[in-house]
Amino acid sequence: VQLVESGGGLVQAGGSLRLSCAASGRTFSTLHMAWFRQAPGKEREFVVGISPSGGSTYYADFAKGRFTISRDNNKNTVYLQMNSLKPEDTAVYSCGVANYYGTRSTTDFSSWGQGTQVTVSS
């Protein structure tokens, strides 16, 4: 499956961004999806995951209450709405296809997009 992220940019602290991840190549509605992020000098970090139907989600603690994942299976796209952004949210955000629901380990992901840069200024 091919994944293409978009929607990143520069935003002030407290602002919002909506990221998109468009998928092609497989039946999107069967895919477990997730967002990760990677800051400079740090390892890739799990952010949030979503079930194929969109009915179940699971979040990293830092994302709870500020970030929301959703998907539109008609558009083969998964979204990440990020509110109340902080400078420490600055990273490259990537979407991935998980081998199963609930995993937070990068080793359980079979496909990745190229990522989109999110920069939050203080």
DRENMAR-500760 format. One record per residue: residue number from 1; x, y, z of N, C-alpha, C in turn. Coordinates in steps of 0.2 Angstrom, whole numbers, always signed. Layout:
residues N
R    n   n_px   n_py   n_pz  ca_px  ca_py  ca_pz   c_px   c_py   c_pz
R  NUM      X      Y      Z      X      Y      Z      X      Y      Z
...
end
This chain:
residues 122
R    n   n_px   n_py   n_pz  ca_px  ca_py  ca_pz   c_px   c_py   c_pz
R    1     +4     -6     +0     +0     +0     +0     +4     +6     +0
R    2     +2    +11     -4     +6    +18     -4     +2    +23     +0
R    3     +6    +26     +4     +3    +31     +9     +6    +38     +8
R    4     +2    +43     +7     +5    +50     +6     +1    +55    +11
R    5     +6    +58    +16     +3    +62    +21     +3    +69    +18
R    6     -1    +73    +21     -1    +81    +19     -4    +84    +25
R    7     -4    +91    +25     -7    +95    +30     -2    +98    +35
R    8     +4    +96    +35     +9    +99    +40    +10   +106    +39
R    9    +14   +109    +43    +16   +116    +42    +18   +119    +49
R   10    +19   +126    +49    +21   +130    +54    +15   +133    +58
R   11    +14   +132    +64     +9   +135    +68    +11   +137    +75
R   12     +8   +142    +78    +10   +144    +84     +7   +140    +90
R   13    +10   +140    +95     +8   +136   +101     +1   +138   +102
R   14     -3   +133   +104    -10   +134   +105    -15   +133    +99
R   15    -11   +133    +93    -15   +132    +87    -17   +125    +85
R   16    -20   +124    +79    -22   +118    +77    -20   +116    +70
R   17    -19   +110    +68    -18   +107    +61    -22   +101    +60
R   18    -23   +100    +54    -27    +93    +52    -22    +90    +47
R   19    -20    +84    +49    -16    +80    +44    -20    +75    +41
R   20    -18    +74    +34    -21    +68    +30    -16    +63    +28
R   21    -19    +57    +27    -15    +52    +25    -19    +48    +20
R   22    -17    +49    +13    -21    +45     +8    -18    +39     +6
R   23    -22    +34     +6    -19    +27     +4    -21    +24     -2
R   24    -17    +20     -5    -19    +17    -12    -16    +10    -12
R   25    -18     +6    -16    -15     +0    -17    -18     -6    -14
R   26    -22     -5     -9    -25    -11     -5    -32     -8     -3
R   27    -36    -13     -1    -43    -11     +1    -42     -7     +8
R   28    -43     -1     +8    -42     +3    +13    -46     +1    +19
R   29    -52     +0    +18    -57     -2    +24    -55     -8    +28
R   30    -50    -12    +26    -48    -17    +29    -41    -16    +33
R   31    -39    -10    +33    -32     -8    +36    -33     -5    +43
R   32    -29     -8    +47    -28     -5    +54    -22     +1    +52
R   33    -24     +7    +55    -20    +13    +53    -18    +16    +59
R   34    -12    +20    +59    -10    +23    +65     -5    +29    +62
R   35     -5    +34    +67     +0    +40    +66     +6    +39    +71
R   36    +12    +40    +68    +18    +41    +73    +21    +48    +71
R   37    +26    +49    +76    +29    +55    +74    +37    +54    +76
R   38    +41    +58    +73    +48    +58    +75    +51    +65    +75
R   39    +53    +66    +81    +57    +73    +82    +64    +72    +80
R   40    +68    +77    +79    +75    +77    +78    +79    +74    +83
R   41    +83    +69    +82    +87    +65    +87    +83    +60    +91
R   42    +77    +59    +90    +73    +55    +94    +70    +49    +89
R   43    +68    +44    +93    +65    +38    +89    +58    +40    +87
R   44    +56    +36    +82    +49    +36    +80    +44    +35    +86
R   45    +39    +39    +87    +35    +38    +93    +27    +37    +91
R   46    +24    +32    +94    +17    +31    +92    +13    +37    +95
R   47     +8    +39    +91     +3    +44    +93     -4    +42    +94
R   48     -7    +38    +89    -14    +36    +89    -15    +31    +84
R   49    -20    +26    +85    -21    +21    +80    -29    +20    +80
R   50    -31    +17    +74    -38    +17    +73    -40    +10    +69
R   51    -45     +7    +71    -48     +1    +68    -50     +2    +61
R   52    -51     -3    +57    -53     -3    +50    -59     +1    +49
R   53    -64     +0    +54    -71     +3    +53    -71    +10    +56
R   54    -66    +12    +60    -65    +18    +63    -69    +18    +70
R   55    -72    +13    +71    -76    +13    +78    -72    +12    +84
R   56    -65    +10    +83    -61    +10    +89    -55    +14    +88
R   57    -52    +17    +93    -46    +21    +93    -42    +20    +99
R   58    -35    +21    +99    -31    +21   +105    -26    +26   +104
R   59    -24    +29   +110    -20    +35   +110    -14    +35   +114
R   60     -9    +38   +113     -3    +39   +117     -6    +44   +122
R   61     -3    +44   +128     -5    +48   +134     -5    +55   +132
R   62     +0    +57   +128     +1    +64   +127     -4    +67   +122
R   63     -7    +62   +118    -12    +64   +113    -19    +65   +115
R   64    -20    +61   +121    -27    +61   +124    -29    +68   +125
R   65    -35    +70   +123    -38    +76   +124    -36    +82   +119
R   66    -31    +81   +116    -29    +86   +111    -29    +84   +104
R   67    -28    +77   +102    -28    +75    +96    -34    +70    +94
R   68    -36    +70    +88    -41    +65    +87    -40    +62    +80
R   69    -40    +56    +80    -40    +52    +73    -46    +50    +71
R   70    -47    +50    +64    -53    +48    +61    -51    +46    +54
R   71    -56    +43    +51    -55    +40    +44    -61    +40    +40
R   72    -60    +41    +33    -66    +41    +28    -64    +35    +23
R   73    -67    +30    +24    -65    +24    +20    -68    +25    +13
R   74    -72    +29    +12    -74    +31     +5    -69    +35     +1
R   75    -65    +39     +5    -60    +43     +2    -53    +40     +3
R   76    -52    +34     +6    -46    +30     +7    -41    +35    +11
R   77    -44    +38    +16    -40    +43    +20    -41    +43    +27
R   78    -35    +43    +31    -36    +44    +38    -33    +51    +40
R   79    -36    +54    +45    -35    +61    +47    -32    +61    +54
R   80    -28    +66    +56    -26    +67    +62    -28    +75    +64
R   81    -33    +76    +68    -34    +83    +70    -30    +84    +76
R   82    -26    +90    +76    -22    +91    +82    -23    +98    +84
R   83    -25    +99    +91    -27   +105    +94    -23   +106   +100
R   84    -23   +113   +102    -19   +115   +108    -11   +112   +107
R   85     -9   +114   +101     -2   +111    +99     +3   +115   +104
R   86     +8   +111   +105    +14   +113   +110    +21   +113   +106
R   87    +25   +117   +108    +32   +116   +104    +35   +109   +104
R   88    +33   +105   +109    +36    +98   +110    +32    +94   +105
R   89    +27    +96   +102    +24    +92    +96    +27    +93    +90
R   90    +32    +97    +89    +36    +98    +83    +39    +91    +81
R   91    +38    +89    +75    +41    +82    +73    +38    +81    +66
R   92    +41    +76    +63    +38    +73    +56    +33    +68    +58
R   93    +27    +69    +55    +21    +65    +57    +20    +60    +51
R   94    +20    +54    +52    +19    +49    +47    +13    +44    +49
R   95    +10    +42    +44     +5    +36    +45     +8    +30    +43
R   96     +5    +24    +46     +7    +18    +44     +1    +13    +44
R   97     +3     +7    +41     -2     +2    +41     +0     -4    +46
R   98     -4     -5    +51     -2     -9    +57     -4    -17    +55
R   99     -1    -21    +57     -2    -28    +56     -8    -30    +60
R  100    -10    -27    +66    -16    -28    +70    -17    -22    +74
R  101    -24    -22    +76    -26    -17    +80    -23    -17    +87
R  102    -21    -11    +89    -19    -10    +96    -11    -10    +97
R  103     -8    -11    +92     +0    -11    +92     +2     -4    +92
R  104     +8     -3    +96    +11     +3    +96    +18     +3    +94
R  105    +20     -3    +92    +27     -4    +90    +28     -4    +83
R  106    +34     +0    +81    +35     +1    +74    +36     -5    +70
R  107    +39    -10    +74    +40    -17    +70    +34    -20    +68
R  108    +28    -18    +70    +22    -21    +68    +18    -17    +63
R  109    +22    -13    +59    +19     -9    +54    +22    -11    +47
R  110    +18    -12    +42    +21    -15    +36    +22     -9    +31
R  111    +19     -4    +31    +20     +2    +27    +20     +8    +30
R  112    +24    +13    +27    +24    +20    +30    +24    +25    +24
R  113    +21    +31    +26    +21    +36    +21    +28    +40    +22
R  114    +29    +45    +18    +35    +49    +19    +35    +54    +24
R  115    +29    +56    +27    +29    +60    +33    +28    +67    +30
R  116    +25    +71    +35    +24    +78    +34    +26    +82    +40
R  117    +30    +87    +39    +33    +91    +45    +28    +96    +48
R  118    +28    +95    +55    +24    +99    +59    +29   +103    +64
R  119    +28   +110    +63    +33   +114    +68    +28   +119    +72
R  120    +29   +118    +78    +25   +123    +83    +30   +128    +86
R  121    +29   +134    +85    +33   +139    +88    +30   +142    +94
R  122    +34   +144    +99    +32   +146   +105    +31   +153   +105
end
